Amino acid sequence: MKKLQATITLEYGDRQIAEAIRDAVSPDNFEVPVGLIVKTERQGRKVVTEITMIGKMVTFIATIDDLLSSASTAEKALQVAKAK
């Protein structure tokens, strides 16, 4: 099996938003498939996620899709909260 790796970097306007997004995409209570490692951290105004997987490309791509979808949902929720 092939080792697949990706680094996803999302940059925001300030550290608080980046921290909120990091928290939203980093639940500590979910199980990942065997061979998959996902690490997310805030670096200043950036949220950096490193994904490493030994396994199927379809699972790797689904993981990236899930991450980006979660980030998008969190961004929209923050915009709604800010508007109130």
mmCIF file of the N, C-alpha and C atoms, coordinates in Angstrom:
data_MODEL
# 
_entry.id   MODEL 
# 
loop_
_atom_site.group_PDB 
_atom_site.id 
_atom_site.type_symbol 
_atom_site.label_atom_id 
_atom_site.label_alt_id 
_atom_site.label_comp_id 
_atom_site.label_asym_id 
_atom_site.label_entity_id 
_atom_site.label_seq_id 
_atom_site.pdbx_PDB_ins_code 
_atom_site.Cartn_x 
_atom_site.Cartn_y 
_atom_site.Cartn_z 
_atom_site.occupancy 
_atom_site.B_iso_or_equiv 
_atom_site.pdbx_formal_charge 
_atom_site.auth_seq_id 
_atom_site.auth_comp_id 
_atom_site.auth_asym_id 
_atom_site.auth_atom_id 
_atom_site.pdbx_PDB_model_num 
ATOM 1   N N  . MET A 1 1  ? 0.840   -1.180 0.000  1.00 0.00 ? 1  MET A N  1 
ATOM 2   C CA . MET A 1 1  ? 0.000   0.000  0.000  1.00 0.00 ? 1  MET A CA 1 
ATOM 3   C C  . MET A 1 1  ? 0.888   1.247  0.000  1.00 0.00 ? 1  MET A C  1 
ATOM 4   N N  . LYS A 1 2  ? 0.352   2.277  -0.604 1.00 0.00 ? 2  LYS A N  1 
ATOM 5   C CA . LYS A 1 2  ? 1.087   3.515  -0.761 1.00 0.00 ? 2  LYS A CA 1 
ATOM 6   C C  . LYS A 1 2  ? 0.835   4.471  0.404  1.00 0.00 ? 2  LYS A C  1 
ATOM 7   N N  . LYS A 1 3  ? 1.879   5.196  0.802  1.00 0.00 ? 3  LYS A N  1 
ATOM 8   C CA . LYS A 1 3  ? 1.748   6.212  1.843  1.00 0.00 ? 3  LYS A CA 1 
ATOM 9   C C  . LYS A 1 3  ? 1.319   7.520  1.181  1.00 0.00 ? 3  LYS A C  1 
ATOM 10  N N  . LEU A 1 4  ? 0.209   8.058  1.659  1.00 0.00 ? 4  LEU A N  1 
ATOM 11  C CA . LEU A 1 4  ? -0.338  9.300  1.130  1.00 0.00 ? 4  LEU A CA 1 
ATOM 12  C C  . LEU A 1 4  ? -0.205  10.385 2.197  1.00 0.00 ? 4  LEU A C  1 
ATOM 13  N N  . GLN A 1 5  ? 0.163   11.592 1.778  1.00 0.00 ? 5  GLN A N  1 
ATOM 14  C CA . GLN A 1 5  ? 0.333   12.690 2.727  1.00 0.00 ? 5  GLN A CA 1 
ATOM 15  C C  . GLN A 1 5  ? -0.208  13.978 2.133  1.00 0.00 ? 5  GLN A C  1 
ATOM 16  N N  . ALA A 1 6  ? -0.778  14.808 2.996  1.00 0.00 ? 6  ALA A N  1 
ATOM 17  C CA . ALA A 1 6  ? -1.239  16.135 2.578  1.00 0.00 ? 6  ALA A CA 1 
ATOM 18  C C  . ALA A 1 6  ? -1.126  17.082 3.759  1.00 0.00 ? 6  ALA A C  1 
ATOM 19  N N  . THR A 1 7  ? -0.851  18.331 3.455  1.00 0.00 ? 7  THR A N  1 
ATOM 20  C CA . THR A 1 7  ? -0.896  19.389 4.449  1.00 0.00 ? 7  THR A CA 1 
ATOM 21  C C  . THR A 1 7  ? -1.886  20.426 3.937  1.00 0.00 ? 7  THR A C  1 
ATOM 22  N N  . ILE A 1 8  ? -2.902  20.687 4.751  1.00 0.00 ? 8  ILE A N  1 
ATOM 23  C CA . ILE A 1 8  ? -3.932  21.658 4.403  1.00 0.00 ? 8  ILE A CA 1 
ATOM 24  C C  . ILE A 1 8  ? -3.736  22.868 5.323  1.00 0.00 ? 8  ILE A C  1 
ATOM 25  N N  . THR A 1 9  ? -3.561  24.044 4.736  1.00 0.00 ? 9  THR A N  1 
ATOM 26  C CA . THR A 1 9  ? -3.374  25.263 5.516  1.00 0.00 ? 9  THR A CA 1 
ATOM 27  C C  . THR A 1 9  ? -4.491  26.243 5.180  1.00 0.00 ? 9  THR A C  1 
ATOM 28  N N  . LEU A 1 10 ? -5.207  26.664 6.221  1.00 0.00 ? 10 LEU A N  1 
ATOM 29  C CA . LEU A 1 10 ? -6.281  27.648 6.073  1.00 0.00 ? 10 LEU A CA 1 
ATOM 30  C C  . LEU A 1 10 ? -5.895  28.877 6.893  1.00 0.00 ? 10 LEU A C  1 
ATOM 31  N N  . GLU A 1 11 ? -5.981  30.058 6.289  1.00 0.00 ? 11 GLU A N  1 
ATOM 32  C CA . GLU A 1 11 ? -5.578  31.286 6.987  1.00 0.00 ? 11 GLU A CA 1 
ATOM 33  C C  . GLU A 1 11 ? -6.801  32.160 7.235  1.00 0.00 ? 11 GLU A C  1 
ATOM 34  N N  . TYR A 1 12 ? -6.843  32.761 8.432  1.00 0.00 ? 12 TYR A N  1 
ATOM 35  C CA . TYR A 1 12 ? -7.988  33.568 8.852  1.00 0.00 ? 12 TYR A CA 1 
ATOM 36  C C  . TYR A 1 12 ? -7.546  34.960 9.268  1.00 0.00 ? 12 TYR A C  1 
ATOM 37  N N  . GLY A 1 13 ? -8.533  35.824 9.500  1.00 0.00 ? 13 GLY A N  1 
ATOM 38  C CA . GLY A 1 13 ? -8.266  37.221 9.823  1.00 0.00 ? 13 GLY A CA 1 
ATOM 39  C C  . GLY A 1 13 ? -7.638  37.449 11.178 1.00 0.00 ? 13 GLY A C  1 
ATOM 40  N N  . ASP A 1 14 ? -7.902  36.558 12.121 1.00 0.00 ? 14 ASP A N  1 
ATOM 41  C CA . ASP A 1 14 ? -7.279  36.711 13.430 1.00 0.00 ? 14 ASP A CA 1 
ATOM 42  C C  . ASP A 1 14 ? -7.119  35.355 14.125 1.00 0.00 ? 14 ASP A C  1 
ATOM 43  N N  . ARG A 1 15 ? -6.382  35.375 15.220 1.00 0.00 ? 15 ARG A N  1 
ATOM 44  C CA . ARG A 1 15 ? -6.040  34.145 15.936 1.00 0.00 ? 15 ARG A CA 1 
ATOM 45  C C  . ARG A 1 15 ? -7.268  33.485 16.560 1.00 0.00 ? 15 ARG A C  1 
ATOM 46  N N  . GLN A 1 16 ? -8.224  34.298 17.041 1.00 0.00 ? 16 GLN A N  1 
ATOM 47  C CA . GLN A 1 16 ? -9.411  33.731 17.684 1.00 0.00 ? 16 GLN A CA 1 
ATOM 48  C C  . GLN A 1 16 ? -10.245 32.927 16.697 1.00 0.00 ? 16 GLN A C  1 
ATOM 49  N N  . ILE A 1 17 ? -10.385 33.442 15.484 1.00 0.00 ? 17 ILE A N  1 
ATOM 50  C CA . ILE A 1 17 ? -11.130 32.700 14.464 1.00 0.00 ? 17 ILE A CA 1 
ATOM 51  C C  . ILE A 1 17 ? -10.386 31.410 14.134 1.00 0.00 ? 17 ILE A C  1 
ATOM 52  N N  . ALA A 1 18 ? -9.082  31.505 13.974 1.00 0.00 ? 18 ALA A N  1 
ATOM 53  C CA . ALA A 1 18 ? -8.281  30.311 13.671 1.00 0.00 ? 18 ALA A CA 1 
ATOM 54  C C  . ALA A 1 18 ? -8.421  29.274 14.781 1.00 0.00 ? 18 ALA A C  1 
ATOM 55  N N  . GLU A 1 19 ? -8.427  29.729 16.023 1.00 0.00 ? 19 GLU A N  1 
ATOM 56  C CA . GLU A 1 19 ? -8.576  28.809 17.152 1.00 0.00 ? 19 GLU A CA 1 
ATOM 57  C C  . GLU A 1 19 ? -9.953  28.143 17.141 1.00 0.00 ? 19 GLU A C  1 
ATOM 58  N N  . ALA A 1 20 ? -10.991 28.927 16.835 1.00 0.00 ? 20 ALA A N  1 
ATOM 59  C CA . ALA A 1 20 ? -12.345 28.363 16.774 1.00 0.00 ? 20 ALA A CA 1 
ATOM 60  C C  . ALA A 1 20 ? -12.465 27.335 15.656 1.00 0.00 ? 20 ALA A C  1 
ATOM 61  N N  . ILE A 1 21 ? -11.866 27.615 14.521 1.00 0.00 ? 21 ILE A N  1 
ATOM 62  C CA . ILE A 1 21 ? -11.905 26.664 13.401 1.00 0.00 ? 21 ILE A CA 1 
ATOM 63  C C  . ILE A 1 21 ? -11.121 25.409 13.766 1.00 0.00 ? 21 ILE A C  1 
ATOM 64  N N  . ARG A 1 22 ? -9.961  25.588 14.371 1.00 0.00 ? 22 ARG A N  1 
ATOM 65  C CA . ARG A 1 22 ? -9.170  24.424 14.797 1.00 0.00 ? 22 ARG A CA 1 
ATOM 66  C C  . ARG A 1 22 ? -9.978  23.540 15.728 1.00 0.00 ? 22 ARG A C  1 
ATOM 67  N N  . ASP A 1 23 ? -10.633 24.148 16.693 1.00 0.00 ? 23 ASP A N  1 
ATOM 68  C CA . ASP A 1 23 ? -11.447 23.382 17.633 1.00 0.00 ? 23 ASP A CA 1 
ATOM 69  C C  . ASP A 1 23 ? -12.594 22.662 16.931 1.00 0.00 ? 23 ASP A C  1 
ATOM 70  N N  . ALA A 1 24 ? -13.182 23.312 15.939 1.00 0.00 ? 24 ALA A N  1 
ATOM 71  C CA . ALA A 1 24 ? -14.319 22.722 15.224 1.00 0.00 ? 24 ALA A CA 1 
ATOM 72  C C  . ALA A 1 24 ? -13.920 21.517 14.379 1.00 0.00 ? 24 ALA A C  1 
ATOM 73  N N  . VAL A 1 25 ? -12.728 21.541 13.821 1.00 0.00 ? 25 VAL A N  1 
ATOM 74  C CA . VAL A 1 25 ? -12.315 20.443 12.940 1.00 0.00 ? 25 VAL A CA 1 
ATOM 75  C C  . VAL A 1 25 ? -11.466 19.398 13.656 1.00 0.00 ? 25 VAL A C  1 
ATOM 76  N N  . SER A 1 26 ? -11.275 19.559 14.958 1.00 0.00 ? 26 SER A N  1 
ATOM 77  C CA . SER A 1 26 ? -10.432 18.639 15.717 1.00 0.00 ? 26 SER A CA 1 
ATOM 78  C C  . SER A 1 26 ? -11.178 17.971 16.860 1.00 0.00 ? 26 SER A C  1 
ATOM 79  N N  . PRO A 1 27 ? -12.293 17.313 16.578 1.00 0.00 ? 27 PRO A N  1 
ATOM 80  C CA . PRO A 1 27 ? -12.980 16.642 17.685 1.00 0.00 ? 27 PRO A CA 1 
ATOM 81  C C  . PRO A 1 27 ? -12.094 15.547 18.258 1.00 0.00 ? 27 PRO A C  1 
ATOM 82  N N  . ASP A 1 28 ? -12.111 15.402 19.565 1.00 0.00 ? 28 ASP A N  1 
ATOM 83  C CA . ASP A 1 28 ? -11.234 14.415 20.199 1.00 0.00 ? 28 ASP A CA 1 
ATOM 84  C C  . ASP A 1 28 ? -11.938 13.090 20.459 1.00 0.00 ? 28 ASP A C  1 
ATOM 85  N N  . ASN A 1 29 ? -13.132 12.937 19.940 1.00 0.00 ? 29 ASN A N  1 
ATOM 86  C CA . ASN A 1 29 ? -13.888 11.731 20.259 1.00 0.00 ? 29 ASN A CA 1 
ATOM 87  C C  . ASN A 1 29 ? -14.331 10.950 19.019 1.00 0.00 ? 29 ASN A C  1 
ATOM 88  N N  . PHE A 1 30 ? -13.582 11.069 17.920 1.00 0.00 ? 30 PHE A N  1 
ATOM 89  C CA . PHE A 1 30 ? -13.967 10.289 16.759 1.00 0.00 ? 30 PHE A CA 1 
ATOM 90  C C  . PHE A 1 30 ? -12.873 9.276  16.424 1.00 0.00 ? 30 PHE A C  1 
ATOM 91  N N  . GLU A 1 31 ? -13.311 8.176  15.840 1.00 0.00 ? 31 GLU A N  1 
ATOM 92  C CA . GLU A 1 31 ? -12.373 7.125  15.464 1.00 0.00 ? 31 GLU A CA 1 
ATOM 93  C C  . GLU A 1 31 ? -11.977 7.305  14.010 1.00 0.00 ? 31 GLU A C  1 
ATOM 94  N N  . VAL A 1 32 ? -10.716 7.071  13.732 1.00 0.00 ? 32 VAL A N  1 
ATOM 95  C CA . VAL A 1 32 ? -10.237 7.142  12.355 1.00 0.00 ? 32 VAL A CA 1 
ATOM 96  C C  . VAL A 1 32 ? -9.861  5.738  11.895 1.00 0.00 ? 32 VAL A C  1 
ATOM 97  N N  . PRO A 1 33 ? -9.921  5.509  10.599 1.00 0.00 ? 33 PRO A N  1 
ATOM 98  C CA . PRO A 1 33 ? -9.535  4.192  10.090 1.00 0.00 ? 33 PRO A CA 1 
ATOM 99  C C  . PRO A 1 33 ? -8.088  3.862  10.427 1.00 0.00 ? 33 PRO A C  1 
ATOM 100 N N  . VAL A 1 34 ? -7.794  2.587  10.524 1.00 0.00 ? 34 VAL A N  1 
ATOM 101 C CA . VAL A 1 34 ? -6.428  2.131  10.770 1.00 0.00 ? 34 VAL A CA 1 
ATOM 102 C C  . VAL A 1 34 ? -5.537  2.652  9.644  1.00 0.00 ? 34 VAL A C  1 
ATOM 103 N N  . GLY A 1 35 ? -4.387  3.178  10.022 1.00 0.00 ? 35 GLY A N  1 
ATOM 104 C CA . GLY A 1 35 ? -3.433  3.687  9.039  1.00 0.00 ? 35 GLY A CA 1 
ATOM 105 C C  . GLY A 1 35 ? -3.594  5.162  8.725  1.00 0.00 ? 35 GLY A C  1 
ATOM 106 N N  . LEU A 1 36 ? -4.593  5.805  9.349  1.00 0.00 ? 36 LEU A N  1 
ATOM 107 C CA . LEU A 1 36 ? -4.837  7.225  9.107  1.00 0.00 ? 36 LEU A CA 1 
ATOM 108 C C  . LEU A 1 36 ? -4.435  8.038  10.334 1.00 0.00 ? 36 LEU A C  1 
ATOM 109 N N  . ILE A 1 37 ? -3.656  9.088  10.106 1.00 0.00 ? 37 ILE A N  1 
ATOM 110 C CA . ILE A 1 37 ? -3.259  10.005 11.176 1.00 0.00 ? 37 ILE A CA 1 
ATOM 111 C C  . ILE A 1 37 ? -3.628  11.413 10.724 1.00 0.00 ? 37 ILE A C  1 
ATOM 112 N N  . VAL A 1 38 ? -4.385  12.121 11.568 1.00 0.00 ? 38 VAL A N  1 
ATOM 113 C CA . VAL A 1 38 ? -4.780  13.493 11.276 1.00 0.00 ? 38 VAL A CA 1 
ATOM 114 C C  . VAL A 1 38 ? -4.371  14.358 12.475 1.00 0.00 ? 38 VAL A C  1 
ATOM 115 N N  . LYS A 1 39 ? -3.518  15.356 12.223 1.00 0.00 ? 39 LYS A N  1 
ATOM 116 C CA . LYS A 1 39 ? -3.082  16.270 13.278 1.00 0.00 ? 39 LYS A CA 1 
ATOM 117 C C  . LYS A 1 39 ? -3.384  17.695 12.832 1.00 0.00 ? 39 LYS A C  1 
ATOM 118 N N  . THR A 1 40 ? -4.095  18.424 13.692 1.00 0.00 ? 40 THR A N  1 
ATOM 119 C CA . THR A 1 40 ? -4.453  19.806 13.373 1.00 0.00 ? 40 THR A CA 1 
ATOM 120 C C  . THR A 1 40 ? -3.955  20.714 14.488 1.00 0.00 ? 40 THR A C  1 
ATOM 121 N N  . GLU A 1 41 ? -3.357  21.834 14.097 1.00 0.00 ? 41 GLU A N  1 
ATOM 122 C CA . GLU A 1 41 ? -2.900  22.807 15.077 1.00 0.00 ? 41 GLU A CA 1 
ATOM 123 C C  . GLU A 1 41 ? -3.089  24.215 14.531 1.00 0.00 ? 41 GLU A C  1 
ATOM 124 N N  . ARG A 1 42 ? -3.162  25.162 15.459 1.00 0.00 ? 42 ARG A N  1 
ATOM 125 C CA . ARG A 1 42 ? -3.221  26.571 15.075 1.00 0.00 ? 42 ARG A CA 1 
ATOM 126 C C  . ARG A 1 42 ? -1.809  27.119 15.110 1.00 0.00 ? 42 ARG A C  1 
ATOM 127 N N  . GLN A 1 43 ? -1.446  27.826 14.061 1.00 0.00 ? 43 GLN A N  1 
ATOM 128 C CA . GLN A 1 43 ? -0.151  28.508 13.993 1.00 0.00 ? 43 GLN A CA 1 
ATOM 129 C C  . GLN A 1 43 ? -0.435  29.974 13.688 1.00 0.00 ? 43 GLN A C  1 
ATOM 130 N N  . GLY A 1 44 ? -0.561  30.764 14.745 1.00 0.00 ? 44 GLY A N  1 
ATOM 131 C CA . GLY A 1 44 ? -0.923  32.166 14.557 1.00 0.00 ? 44 GLY A CA 1 
ATOM 132 C C  . GLY A 1 44 ? -2.334  32.269 14.007 1.00 0.00 ? 44 GLY A C  1 
ATOM 133 N N  . ARG A 1 45 ? -2.477  32.857 12.818 1.00 0.00 ? 45 ARG A N  1 
ATOM 134 C CA . ARG A 1 45 ? -3.785  33.000 12.183 1.00 0.00 ? 45 ARG A CA 1 
ATOM 135 C C  . ARG A 1 45 ? -4.099  31.845 11.233 1.00 0.00 ? 45 ARG A C  1 
ATOM 136 N N  . LYS A 1 46 ? -3.277  30.834 11.250 1.00 0.00 ? 46 LYS A N  1 
ATOM 137 C CA . LYS A 1 46 ? -3.454  29.696 10.340 1.00 0.00 ? 46 LYS A CA 1 
ATOM 138 C C  . LYS A 1 46 ? -3.881  28.447 11.106 1.00 0.00 ? 46 LYS A C  1 
ATOM 139 N N  . VAL A 1 47 ? -4.652  27.611 10.408 1.00 0.00 ? 47 VAL A N  1 
ATOM 140 C CA . VAL A 1 47 ? -4.994  26.277 10.905 1.00 0.00 ? 47 VAL A CA 1 
ATOM 141 C C  . VAL A 1 47 ? -4.316  25.308 9.941  1.00 0.00 ? 47 VAL A C  1 
ATOM 142 N N  . VAL A 1 48 ? -3.418  24.501 10.478 1.00 0.00 ? 48 VAL A N  1 
ATOM 143 C CA . VAL A 1 48 ? -2.634  23.582 9.651  1.00 0.00 ? 48 VAL A CA 1 
ATOM 144 C C  . VAL A 1 48 ? -2.993  22.151 10.038 1.00 0.00 ? 48 VAL A C  1 
ATOM 145 N N  . THR A 1 49 ? -3.431  21.391 9.051  1.00 0.00 ? 49 THR A N  1 
ATOM 146 C CA . THR A 1 49 ? -3.770  19.985 9.267  1.00 0.00 ? 49 THR A CA 1 
ATOM 147 C C  . THR A 1 49 ? -2.854  19.124 8.421  1.00 0.00 ? 49 THR A C  1 
ATOM 148 N N  . GLU A 1 50 ? -2.219  18.168 9.079  1.00 0.00 ? 50 GLU A N  1 
ATOM 149 C CA . GLU A 1 50 ? -1.379  17.194 8.385  1.00 0.00 ? 50 GLU A CA 1 
ATOM 150 C C  . GLU A 1 50 ? -2.113  15.870 8.385  1.00 0.00 ? 50 GLU A C  1 
ATOM 151 N N  . ILE A 1 51 ? -2.258  15.304 7.202  1.00 0.00 ? 51 ILE A N  1 
ATOM 152 C CA . ILE A 1 51 ? -2.949  14.026 7.038  1.00 0.00 ? 51 ILE A CA 1 
ATOM 153 C C  . ILE A 1 51 ? -1.952  13.040 6.448  1.00 0.00 ? 51 ILE A C  1 
ATOM 154 N N  . THR A 1 52 ? -1.799  11.908 7.113  1.00 0.00 ? 52 THR A N  1 
ATOM 155 C CA . THR A 1 52 ? -0.939  10.838 6.628  1.00 0.00 ? 52 THR A CA 1 
ATOM 156 C C  . THR A 1 52 ? -1.753  9.558  6.635  1.00 0.00 ? 52 THR A C  1 
ATOM 157 N N  . MET A 1 53 ? -1.654  8.814  5.557  1.00 0.00 ? 53 MET A N  1 
ATOM 158 C CA . MET A 1 53 ? -2.427  7.587  5.479  1.00 0.00 ? 53 MET A CA 1 
ATOM 159 C C  . MET A 1 53 ? -1.694  6.533  4.676  1.00 0.00 ? 53 MET A C  1 
ATOM 160 N N  . ILE A 1 54 ? -1.775  5.343  5.185  1.00 0.00 ? 54 ILE A N  1 
ATOM 161 C CA . ILE A 1 54 ? -1.349  4.180  4.414  1.00 0.00 ? 54 ILE A CA 1 
ATOM 162 C C  . ILE A 1 54 ? -2.635  3.420  4.138  1.00 0.00 ? 54 ILE A C  1 
ATOM 163 N N  . GLY A 1 55 ? -3.088  3.491  2.913  1.00 0.00 ? 55 GLY A N  1 
ATOM 164 C CA . GLY A 1 55 ? -4.370  2.868  2.605  1.00 0.00 ? 55 GLY A CA 1 
ATOM 165 C C  . GLY A 1 55 ? -4.897  3.326  1.267  1.00 0.00 ? 55 GLY A C  1 
ATOM 166 N N  . LYS A 1 56 ? -6.207  3.332  1.179  1.00 0.00 ? 56 LYS A N  1 
ATOM 167 C CA . LYS A 1 56 ? -6.883  3.600  -0.083 1.00 0.00 ? 56 LYS A CA 1 
ATOM 168 C C  . LYS A 1 56 ? -7.002  5.100  -0.353 1.00 0.00 ? 56 LYS A C  1 
ATOM 169 N N  . MET A 1 57 ? -6.795  5.452  -1.607 1.00 0.00 ? 57 MET A N  1 
ATOM 170 C CA . MET A 1 57 ? -6.906  6.845  -2.044 1.00 0.00 ? 57 MET A CA 1 
ATOM 171 C C  . MET A 1 57 ? -8.303  7.384  -1.767 1.00 0.00 ? 57 MET A C  1 
ATOM 172 N N  . VAL A 1 58 ? -9.329  6.578  -1.941 1.00 0.00 ? 58 VAL A N  1 
ATOM 173 C CA . VAL A 1 58 ? -10.704 7.048  -1.743 1.00 0.00 ? 58 VAL A CA 1 
ATOM 174 C C  . VAL A 1 58 ? -10.930 7.474  -0.291 1.00 0.00 ? 58 VAL A C  1 
ATOM 175 N N  . THR A 1 59 ? -10.355 6.773  0.669  1.00 0.00 ? 59 THR A N  1 
ATOM 176 C CA . THR A 1 59 ? -10.475 7.148  2.083  1.00 0.00 ? 59 THR A CA 1 
ATOM 177 C C  . THR A 1 59 ? -9.694  8.421  2.355  1.00 0.00 ? 59 THR A C  1 
ATOM 178 N N  . PHE A 1 60 ? -8.538  8.547  1.749  1.00 0.00 ? 60 PHE A N  1 
ATOM 179 C CA . PHE A 1 60 ? -7.699  9.735  1.890  1.00 0.00 ? 60 PHE A CA 1 
ATOM 180 C C  . PHE A 1 60 ? -8.433  10.979 1.380  1.00 0.00 ? 60 PHE A C  1 
ATOM 181 N N  . ILE A 1 61 ? -9.006  10.867 0.197  1.00 0.00 ? 61 ILE A N  1 
ATOM 182 C CA . ILE A 1 61 ? -9.738  11.988 -0.394 1.00 0.00 ? 61 ILE A CA 1 
ATOM 183 C C  . ILE A 1 61 ? -10.974 12.310 0.428  1.00 0.00 ? 61 ILE A C  1 
ATOM 184 N N  . ALA A 1 62 ? -11.677 11.294 0.922  1.00 0.00 ? 62 ALA A N  1 
ATOM 185 C CA . ALA A 1 62 ? -12.857 11.521 1.761  1.00 0.00 ? 62 ALA A CA 1 
ATOM 186 C C  . ALA A 1 62 ? -12.479 12.247 3.042  1.00 0.00 ? 62 ALA A C  1 
ATOM 187 N N  . THR A 1 63 ? -11.321 11.942 3.600  1.00 0.00 ? 63 THR A N  1 
ATOM 188 C CA . THR A 1 63 ? -10.848 12.610 4.811  1.00 0.00 ? 63 THR A CA 1 
ATOM 189 C C  . THR A 1 63 ? -10.594 14.089 4.547  1.00 0.00 ? 63 THR A C  1 
ATOM 190 N N  . ILE A 1 64 ? -9.960  14.394 3.435  1.00 0.00 ? 64 ILE A N  1 
ATOM 191 C CA . ILE A 1 64 ? -9.706  15.791 3.068  1.00 0.00 ? 64 ILE A CA 1 
ATOM 192 C C  . ILE A 1 64 ? -11.035 16.511 2.836  1.00 0.00 ? 64 ILE A C  1 
ATOM 193 N N  . ASP A 1 65 ? -11.948 15.861 2.142  1.00 0.00 ? 65 ASP A N  1 
ATOM 194 C CA . ASP A 1 65 ? -13.268 16.443 1.891  1.00 0.00 ? 65 ASP A CA 1 
ATOM 195 C C  . ASP A 1 65 ? -14.003 16.731 3.202  1.00 0.00 ? 65 ASP A C  1 
ATOM 196 N N  . ASP A 1 66 ? -13.966 15.788 4.131  1.00 0.00 ? 66 ASP A N  1 
ATOM 197 C CA . ASP A 1 66 ? -14.606 15.972 5.441  1.00 0.00 ? 66 ASP A CA 1 
ATOM 198 C C  . ASP A 1 66 ? -13.990 17.148 6.199  1.00 0.00 ? 66 ASP A C  1 
ATOM 199 N N  . LEU A 1 67 ? -12.676 17.251 6.163  1.00 0.00 ? 67 LEU A N  1 
ATOM 200 C CA . LEU A 1 67 ? -11.984 18.350 6.833  1.00 0.00 ? 67 LEU A CA 1 
ATOM 201 C C  . LEU A 1 67 ? -12.431 19.694 6.266  1.00 0.00 ? 67 LEU A C  1 
ATOM 202 N N  . LEU A 1 68 ? -12.415 19.820 4.946  1.00 0.00 ? 68 LEU A N  1 
ATOM 203 C CA . LEU A 1 68 ? -12.776 21.084 4.316  1.00 0.00 ? 68 LEU A CA 1 
ATOM 204 C C  . LEU A 1 68 ? -14.255 21.415 4.519  1.00 0.00 ? 68 LEU A C  1 
ATOM 205 N N  . SER A 1 69 ? -15.094 20.406 4.506  1.00 0.00 ? 69 SER A N  1 
ATOM 206 C CA . SER A 1 69 ? -16.521 20.611 4.764  1.00 0.00 ? 69 SER A CA 1 
ATOM 207 C C  . SER A 1 69 ? -16.752 21.096 6.192  1.00 0.00 ? 69 SER A C  1 
ATOM 208 N N  . SER A 1 70 ? -16.064 20.489 7.143  1.00 0.00 ? 70 SER A N  1 
ATOM 209 C CA . SER A 1 70 ? -16.180 20.905 8.548  1.00 0.00 ? 70 SER A CA 1 
ATOM 210 C C  . SER A 1 70 ? -15.687 22.333 8.739  1.00 0.00 ? 70 SER A C  1 
ATOM 211 N N  . ALA A 1 71 ? -14.591 22.678 8.092  1.00 0.00 ? 71 ALA A N  1 
ATOM 212 C CA . ALA A 1 71 ? -14.061 24.043 8.193  1.00 0.00 ? 71 ALA A CA 1 
ATOM 213 C C  . ALA A 1 71 ? -15.053 25.039 7.598  1.00 0.00 ? 71 ALA A C  1 
ATOM 214 N N  . SER A 1 72 ? -15.632 24.698 6.463  1.00 0.00 ? 72 SER A N  1 
ATOM 215 C CA . SER A 1 72 ? -16.609 25.576 5.821  1.00 0.00 ? 72 SER A CA 1 
ATOM 216 C C  . SER A 1 72 ? -17.835 25.783 6.702  1.00 0.00 ? 72 SER A C  1 
ATOM 217 N N  . THR A 1 73 ? -18.327 24.720 7.304  1.00 0.00 ? 73 THR A N  1 
ATOM 218 C CA . THR A 1 73 ? -19.477 24.810 8.202  1.00 0.00 ? 73 THR A CA 1 
ATOM 219 C C  . THR A 1 73 ? -19.152 25.689 9.408  1.00 0.00 ? 73 THR A C  1 
ATOM 220 N N  . ALA A 1 74 ? -17.971 25.511 9.972  1.00 0.00 ? 74 ALA A N  1 
ATOM 221 C CA . ALA A 1 74 ? -17.551 26.321 11.125 1.00 0.00 ? 74 ALA A CA 1 
ATOM 222 C C  . ALA A 1 74 ? -17.422 27.797 10.729 1.00 0.00 ? 74 ALA A C  1 
ATOM 223 N N  . GLU A 1 75 ? -16.879 28.061 9.539  1.00 0.00 ? 75 GLU A N  1 
ATOM 224 C CA . GLU A 1 75 ? -16.751 29.436 9.070  1.00 0.00 ? 75 GLU A CA 1 
ATOM 225 C C  . GLU A 1 75 ? -18.128 30.090 8.948  1.00 0.00 ? 75 GLU A C  1 
ATOM 226 N N  . LYS A 1 76 ? -19.078 29.364 8.375  1.00 0.00 ? 76 LYS A N  1 
ATOM 227 C CA . LYS A 1 76 ? -20.438 29.900 8.218  1.00 0.00 ? 76 LYS A CA 1 
ATOM 228 C C  . LYS A 1 76 ? -21.086 30.144 9.573  1.00 0.00 ? 76 LYS A C  1 
ATOM 229 N N  . ALA A 1 77 ? -20.896 29.240 10.520 1.00 0.00 ? 77 ALA A N  1 
ATOM 230 C CA . ALA A 1 77 ? -21.452 29.418 11.862 1.00 0.00 ? 77 ALA A CA 1 
ATOM 231 C C  . ALA A 1 77 ? -20.862 30.648 12.535 1.00 0.00 ? 77 ALA A C  1 
ATOM 232 N N  . LEU A 1 78 ? -19.568 30.869 12.373 1.00 0.00 ? 78 LEU A N  1 
ATOM 233 C CA . LEU A 1 78 ? -18.935 32.060 12.949 1.00 0.00 ? 78 LEU A CA 1 
ATOM 234 C C  . LEU A 1 78 ? -19.468 33.337 12.319 1.00 0.00 ? 78 LEU A C  1 
ATOM 235 N N  . GLN A 1 79 ? -19.718 33.318 11.012 1.00 0.00 ? 79 GLN A N  1 
ATOM 236 C CA . GLN A 1 79 ? -20.260 34.495 10.331 1.00 0.00 ? 79 GLN A CA 1 
ATOM 237 C C  . GLN A 1 79 ? -21.665 34.818 10.867 1.00 0.00 ? 79 GLN A C  1 
ATOM 238 N N  . VAL A 1 80 ? -22.480 33.792 11.052 1.00 0.00 ? 80 VAL A N  1 
ATOM 239 C CA . VAL A 1 80 ? -23.830 33.995 11.583 1.00 0.00 ? 80 VAL A CA 1 
ATOM 240 C C  . VAL A 1 80 ? -23.760 34.544 13.011 1.00 0.00 ? 80 VAL A C  1 
ATOM 241 N N  . ALA A 1 81 ? -22.874 33.970 13.823 1.00 0.00 ? 81 ALA A N  1 
ATOM 242 C CA . ALA A 1 81 ? -22.736 34.424 15.211 1.00 0.00 ? 81 ALA A CA 1 
ATOM 243 C C  . ALA A 1 81 ? -22.239 35.867 15.258 1.00 0.00 ? 81 ALA A C  1 
ATOM 244 N N  . LYS A 1 82 ? -21.342 36.212 14.371 1.00 0.00 ? 82 LYS A N  1 
ATOM 245 C CA . LYS A 1 82 ? -20.794 37.571 14.324 1.00 0.00 ? 82 LYS A CA 1 
ATOM 246 C C  . LYS A 1 82 ? -21.851 38.593 13.900 1.00 0.00 ? 82 LYS A C  1 
ATOM 247 N N  . ALA A 1 83 ? -22.764 38.167 13.042 1.00 0.00 ? 83 ALA A N  1 
ATOM 248 C CA . ALA A 1 83 ? -23.798 39.063 12.525 1.00 0.00 ? 83 ALA A CA 1 
ATOM 249 C C  . ALA A 1 83 ? -24.843 39.419 13.589 1.00 0.00 ? 83 ALA A C  1 
ATOM 250 N N  . LYS A 1 84 ? -24.940 38.627 14.626 1.00 0.00 ? 84 LYS A N  1 
ATOM 251 C CA . LYS A 1 84 ? -25.968 38.865 15.667 1.00 0.00 ? 84 LYS A CA 1 
ATOM 252 C C  . LYS A 1 84 ? -25.523 39.848 16.695 1.00 0.00 ? 84 LYS A C  1 
# 
